[in-house]
Amino acid sequence: MRITASQDAVIALALNEQGKTPYNREKSSIIFEAGSSQMANDGREWFIGSFVAKIYRKGTYRFDTKFELWGNGEQAFSVTHKKIVA
């Protein structure tokens, strides 16, 4: 499956590629996904749930994402990732 814009934002954030030459999105793909795109309070769209992506020339990664609500009512986006195959 192709990588959506919201999944692309998650990958860029997790791999710290913002401002750098990005990974090759066209040659990368999604192997598995469980979740969907959701809009945060600040208007940005993020993929919420889990997905496994084969990143071209970087390996296969699992991304787990969620929104966190803080005590003062602010919303934050959280992503964890782990390389699962070289």
N, C-alpha and C positions, 0 to 999 in steps of 0.2 A: 504494500500500500504506500501511497505517497505521503510525505510528511506535510501536515497542514501548517498554516501560519501560526496557530497557537502552540503546536508542538515544536515548531522551529524556534519560537521565543523561549520555550523551556530549555531546549538543547543549548541555545546560545548562552543563556544565563548559567546553566550548570557547567558548561565547559569553558566558561569565561572567555568567550570569543567575541564579545561586544567590542567593536572598534578594531578588531583584527580581521585578517582574511578569513572568512567563514569556511566551515566545512562544505563539502560539495553536496548541496541539498538534492540536486537532480539525480546523483548516483547513490544516494542513501535511501533507506526505506524503513518502514514500520513493519515489524514482524508480528507484534501482538499489541492490542490496546484494550483497556477496560476503563471507560470514562468518557468525558466529552468536554467541549469548550464551554467555559463560563466566563462571564464578565465580572471583573473585580469592582469594588466601590469607586476606584479611581478611573474607571472606563476602559482599562486595558483588558484584553481577552487572553485567558490562559487555559491550557488543557489541565483539567482536574481529574485525577485518577492515576492509573499506571500505564506505561507503555514500554515496549522493548524496541529499540531502533538499531539497525545496522548502519553505522556511520562509516562512510567510505574512507578507507585507509586509516581508520582510527580504532575500529573494533565494534563490538556489540555491547550496548549499554541498556540498563533498566533504569527508568525514571519514575519516581513516585512523587506526586504533587498534591498539594492541598492548600486550602485557605485556612489561616489561623485568625481567630478573633481575640484581640487583646482586651484587657479590662477597661480601657478608656474608650472602647467602641471602635478602635481602628482595626482595619483588616490588613493582613500581610499574606504574602504568597510564600509558600515553602516548597522547595524541591530537594530531593535527595537522589543521588544517582550512583550507580555502581557498574564498573566494567565487568561483564560476565564472560566475554570471549575475546581473545586477542585479534 
